[in-house]
Structures are given as C-alpha cells and as structure tokens.
C-alpha cells in the first residue's frame, strides 16, 4: 500500500546543480562537485578557525590526548565490553536485520548475514571479539559511501544545501554498532541518559509527544496573561560538523571511559568516505569530523556531544520557562532546539549562551533558519510589537515569525490551531488524491487493502 500511496520521492541521484554560476549536469561533473563539497564539509577548513574559540579547543585536544594515555584499555566502567560477544547475540542481531537495505562499498547485504547460519555467526563472533581485544577496527569498516539525497520541502533542487548526505556503511560495521549499542543501553538507562530535556533516544518519547508537551506548557503560562518568548535554533549541517575531540571529551564526562572510550576513538579517527552520484564514484578521501547520517551510533554520538546545552543556556537571569516544577527551558529532539523564556531580555541571554556554547564546541547555528516567536499575543498586537523587539544571534538579527513548524507541528503565536488544521487537511487531500489515482483496482491496491480502507 505504501508503495502505491507515498509521493514519489527523489532518488539518490541528484538533479543538475548550479554552483558559483556554473551548471553541473553530467555524472562526472556532479560527482566531482559533490566530492569537493563533502571534502570541505567533513574536514574543518582554515577559514572557519577564526569564528571558533581556539584556546578552548586546544585545551580539549590536550585533555583528550591525556585521556588516550591514561585510560586503561583492560577496564570498562560501563560493563559494556566486560564479557566477550556470544554467537547467540550475533545471531539475534543478524536474524533481525531488515531486508532490501542498501549495502556498503563491499556489497555485502543484510540478507547475506541474515541467512548465513551459525557457521558464519561463529566466524563473526571471533572477528568482533578480536576487534574488542586488540582495540583495532579495520579501515574497511570505517569507510562509507555518501549519497546526496534531496531533502524535499520545496527546497531548490539546484542548490547544494538542499541535499543531505546519507552514509552507507558496511553491514559488518552495522552489526558491530548494534552489538555495542545493545550492551551499552542498560547502562545509559541507569544514568538517566539522555537528560530529560533531550528527547532523542529516550524510551517512550517522539517528536509529536514533545511538540504537544511544549505547546501545553506554553498554553498554561499564556493563560495566566504572561507572554512566552521562544527561539527555534537550527544547527548548520548538524551531523556533518561534529568535532571528534569535543565528542570524546563529552563521552568521558558522561562516564564512558577506558576500553569502550578507546573503541569509540579508533572508530572515529581514520574514517574515510567517497561520493556516489548517478553510478559515478569519487576518489576516496579522509574525513576528520562529522557523524554518519543514518549510522546506528549517530544518535548516541550527537546526544553525547550536545547533552550539556541545557545547563549552559540557563546561565544567568534567563527567566526560562517552567511548568509547575518542570524545567522546559530548552527542549530538544536531537539537534532541533527550542529556547523558551518569559522575558525578552531573558531569551536574548539564552541565545547569547547558546551562541557562545557553539563557538566553544566548533559548530554554527544558522541565523537565516533560526526564528523567534512570541506566544500569547494577538496577531494585531504581534504586527505592532515585533517591530520594537529584536533578538540577535551573534551580530545577526533574527526574524520574528507568527508561526513555526516545530517537529512537524505548526505552532502559532496566538495559540490558534487553524494553520495546523489547514496543513493536516492539505496532507489528507494529497493522500486521498494519490489513493484515488491508484485506482482501487487490480492494477492499483490489492483487494484486501481496498476492503480494509
């Protein structure tokens, strides 16, 4: 049914790209352009250095080098690697691998492992245990194929930043990631990690539940005749610019140490990538930052890197939002960040804190995509008052809007649900049109599906 009803999404092949007034429309030209783009994006460039706190970064690098020499590779504070992997663990993961997924550069598909049998699982068990024992990950497991995929949302298809680079990694690496993650998860749960305001990776939460919880808190405060000021922050190329030294430093802070910390270090450093566009492959190149889009460990990496944003943005008299005794100052879903305060100056201080945090940890919030909003104000008053208010991200003034789509939910400054209803109605009409065009006959949906509908 999904194949019949979903809109036709853009495939891995990209449209012609216009870059610096030059049109790239041949497979070879596009591949070379994307290779140049990702080489620069996945490695910090000299012209970026000036905008970051280099003294702080030098201290972090020195500390990570110290940890590299001081952590004991035979111990494991989390207990994740205390015992060897078993054949049954590997069999359980391999048998539950989804079908019809793209393989990595080695062309080994999920099905190869899924139906490989216990003789194969025994071999894999020996390989993975050797990796843990010697603290060495073969370079082939750290190599990824990057495919630019169109983001949608009516973004211009001729622009480089309208695409997201999804990494295809070897299936053997995915199984190892899953083994480590399954072992680590119980320890993370005991530490109540991720923190409550970071909803990505927390059991029983999702985008919709977070968006509606924030809406309810804002509605409660505005019903007391108090305005609420919010800022939606957008991290520029969030997963692609994560600094590895900063990530390892943060991992040590949350308690990941010794053998497991060393494993993550060797997993990151020495990674390579190549671009695949229209069947054309680029040369292999080294990468020195980023976490892989689509990687099993990517959410853990990002949440570990970003986990202390909540404490940092609340420094000073921010008058951040609370709902009874519940802190709702900076709810996040992975990189989707909302700062909320009950005063104009308080919100500016929170934005300043976030800007300084980004400068220290070597990433950037996009001033063009980040927006501010005032809740509890009529549209008429909003039109008048927004000219008197200004919030700044660094030296750049942020736009104030009267509605914003947060985690798929339209939030309006006046609390109205009209726009949200209109959006959902348009989606319903679109889905109905696709269903109708499928015909409801033997060449479209199956009789069983038709009867269910």
Secondary structure, DSSP 8 states (H G I E B T S, - for coil): -HHHHS-----SS---EEETTEEE-SHHHHHHHHHHHHHHHTS--GGGGGGS-HHHHHHHHHHHHHHHHHS-TT--TTSTTSS---HHHHHHHHHT--SS----TT---HHHHHTS-HHHHHHHHHHHHHHHHHT---GGGGEEEEEEEE--TT--TTSGGGEEEEEEE-HHHHHHHHHHHHHHHHHHHHTT-S-TTB-TT-TT--HHHHHHHHHHHHHHHHTTT--EEEEEE-BTTGGGG-BHHHHHHHHHHTT--HHHHHHHHHHHTT-EEEEEETTEE---EE--B---TT-TTHHHHHHHHHTTHHHHHT-SS--B-EETTEE-SS-EETTEEEEEESSHHHHHHHHHHHHHHHHHHT--B-TTT-EEEEES--HHHHHHHTTT---EETTEE-EE-SEEEETTEEEETT---HHHHHHHHHHHHHHHHHHHHH-SSTTSS-HHHHHH-
